[in-house]
Amino acid sequence: NFDITKEGRDQESRTKVRIGQAYFRQMILSLYSGKCCVTGMDIPTLLRASHIVPWAEDKDNRMNPENGLCLSGTYDLAFDQHLISFDEKYKMILGNEIREHFTNTITKNYFERYEGKQIILPSRYLPSQNLLEKHRRHLR
């Protein structure tokens, strides 16, 4: 039995705060000149500092700039969900789950156009190939 009204309600809760996350974001956006490494999109509020290997899974690489990519929202989510990844030459690779949706023109346009294309590389601290290889193992 749920106590839900049409208006909804607020509830206070305690949350963990990731100390350093704001610095990591500033660092990654700076290294990528404020552009999504896939599309070149440069609207800061739509950009994410993506961890190649997630924060929770690798304490040693949480603040490592080689564990970061600057991605716009859709590509960040696709990367986080292991639907896309990047190969040894920093070219986008697509997982089967994305391909299954190629019947949808929007999905095809969003992803197929960047498949096999090299990302815009950062000014320094190239994404770690070891960390990307770990990410690719989970490509779906």
Backbone torsions as a table, in degrees:
resi	resn	phi	psi	omega
1	ASN	NA	115.1	-178.6
2	PHE	-96.2	138.8	177.6
3	ASP	-100.7	76.0	-178.0
4	ILE	-119.2	132.2	176.6
5	THR	-110.0	169.4	178.4
6	LYS	-62.2	-31.3	-176.8
7	GLU	-80.0	-22.4	-172.6
8	GLY	71.9	-179.3	177.3
9	ARG	-158.5	164.0	179.2
10	ASP	-96.3	151.1	174.2
11	GLN	-142.6	135.0	177.3
12	GLU	-81.5	145.4	177.4
13	SER	-146.8	161.6	175.8
14	ARG	-95.7	138.0	178.2
15	THR	-132.9	154.7	172.7
16	LYS	-80.1	143.5	176.1
17	VAL	-114.6	131.9	-180.0
18	ARG	-85.7	100.3	179.5
19	ILE	-67.8	126.9	-179.9
20	GLY	101.8	-12.8	-177.6
21	GLN	-60.6	-41.4	-179.8
22	ALA	-65.5	-39.7	177.4
23	TYR	-64.6	-43.7	179.0
24	PHE	-58.1	-44.0	179.4
25	ARG	-61.1	-48.3	179.6
26	GLN	-59.5	-43.4	-178.8
27	MET	-62.9	-48.7	-177.3
28	ILE	-65.7	-46.1	179.2
29	LEU	-61.2	-37.3	177.9
30	SER	-65.9	-45.9	-179.5
31	LEU	-60.8	-32.1	-179.0
32	TYR	-98.8	17.6	178.2
33	SER	52.8	33.3	176.6
34	GLY	66.8	31.2	-178.8
35	LYS	-131.2	142.6	172.6
36	CYS	-60.4	130.2	-176.6
37	CYS	-71.2	-13.5	177.4
38	VAL	-92.1	-51.6	-170.4
39	THR	-103.3	-20.9	-174.6
40	GLY	83.7	2.5	179.2
41	MET	-59.9	137.5	-170.8
42	ASP	-125.6	31.2	176.4
43	ILE	-91.8	106.2	-172.0
44	PRO	-53.4	-38.7	-177.3
45	THR	-69.3	-14.2	178.7
46	LEU	-101.1	1.4	-178.2
47	LEU	-98.4	147.5	179.2
48	ARG	-124.9	143.7	169.6
49	ALA	-91.5	98.4	-174.6
50	SER	-87.8	134.3	172.3
51	HIS	-84.9	132.7	176.6
52	ILE	-67.3	-52.7	171.0
53	VAL	-104.4	124.4	-171.6
54	PRO	-55.3	150.1	177.8
55	TRP	-46.6	-49.2	-174.4
56	ALA	-70.6	-20.7	-174.6
57	GLU	-94.7	-15.9	-173.5
58	ASP	-148.5	88.2	-177.4
59	LYS	-60.5	-34.2	-177.2
60	ASP	-68.6	-21.3	-176.5
61	ASN	-113.9	13.3	-178.8
62	ARG	-57.3	-41.8	-175.4
63	MET	-107.7	8.6	-178.9
64	ASN	-75.4	118.9	-179.7
65	PRO	-62.6	-20.4	176.8
66	GLU	-77.9	-3.5	175.7
67	ASN	-104.7	19.5	-176.7
68	GLY	-127.7	148.2	172.7
69	LEU	-134.6	145.9	173.8
70	CYS	-97.2	113.7	-176.8
71	LEU	-130.4	144.3	172.6
72	SER	-74.1	163.7	-169.0
73	GLY	-48.5	-50.9	-177.1
74	THR	-63.6	-44.3	-178.7
75	TYR	-71.4	-33.3	174.6
76	ASP	-60.2	-47.4	-179.6
77	LEU	-65.1	-43.0	178.3
78	ALA	-62.4	-39.8	178.4
79	PHE	-67.3	-45.8	-179.8
80	ASP	-60.8	-34.1	-179.8
81	GLN	-89.2	6.0	179.1
82	HIS	61.9	33.7	175.6
83	LEU	-89.8	-23.2	173.3
84	ILE	-132.9	158.6	172.8
85	SER	-153.4	-168.9	-177.9
86	PHE	-136.5	138.5	-175.3
87	ASP	-85.4	-170.0	-175.8
88	GLU	-65.1	-19.6	178.6
89	LYS	-105.4	15.9	178.4
90	TYR	64.1	32.6	176.5
91	LYS	-100.6	142.2	-178.1
92	MET	-68.2	135.5	171.7
93	ILE	-121.6	145.5	-176.7
94	LEU	-108.3	141.9	174.0
95	GLY	-83.9	166.5	-178.5
96	ASN	-62.7	-31.4	-178.1
97	GLU	-63.2	-36.3	175.7
98	ILE	-68.4	-45.0	-178.6
99	ARG	-59.2	-34.6	179.6
100	GLU	-61.3	-20.3	-177.9
101	HIS	-103.1	12.9	180.0
102	PHE	-68.1	-11.1	174.4
103	THR	-68.2	-20.7	176.5
104	ASN	-89.4	118.1	-176.7
105	THR	-57.1	-39.4	-179.5
106	ILE	-61.4	-49.0	179.9
107	THR	-60.1	-44.7	179.7
108	LYS	-60.2	-45.6	-179.8
109	ASN	-64.9	-38.6	-178.7
110	TYR	-65.8	-36.3	-170.6
111	PHE	-114.3	-45.2	-175.3
112	GLU	-60.5	-35.2	-178.1
113	ARG	-62.9	-23.4	-179.3
114	TYR	-103.1	-6.9	-179.6
115	GLU	-61.8	131.7	178.0
116	GLY	79.4	0.4	178.6
117	LYS	-97.0	139.7	179.6
118	GLN	-72.5	139.8	177.0
119	ILE	-70.8	163.3	171.7
120	ILE	-73.8	120.4	-175.4
121	LEU	-85.2	151.0	-179.8
122	PRO	-69.8	163.8	179.5
123	SER	-63.7	-29.8	174.1
124	ARG	-159.6	173.2	-176.7
125	TYR	59.9	65.9	176.5
126	LEU	-56.0	147.2	176.4
127	PRO	-55.9	134.4	-177.7
128	SER	-64.3	126.7	177.2
129	GLN	-67.2	-33.2	177.2
130	ASN	-63.1	-43.4	-179.8
131	LEU	-70.4	-38.8	176.7
132	LEU	-63.7	-37.9	178.7
133	GLU	-63.1	-40.1	175.9
134	LYS	-61.8	-41.0	179.4
135	HIS	-64.6	-43.7	-177.6
136	ARG	-61.8	-28.4	179.7
137	ARG	-59.5	-23.4	-176.8
138	HIS	-103.0	8.8	-178.7
139	LEU	-58.3	130.9	-177.9
140	ARG	-110.2	NA	NA
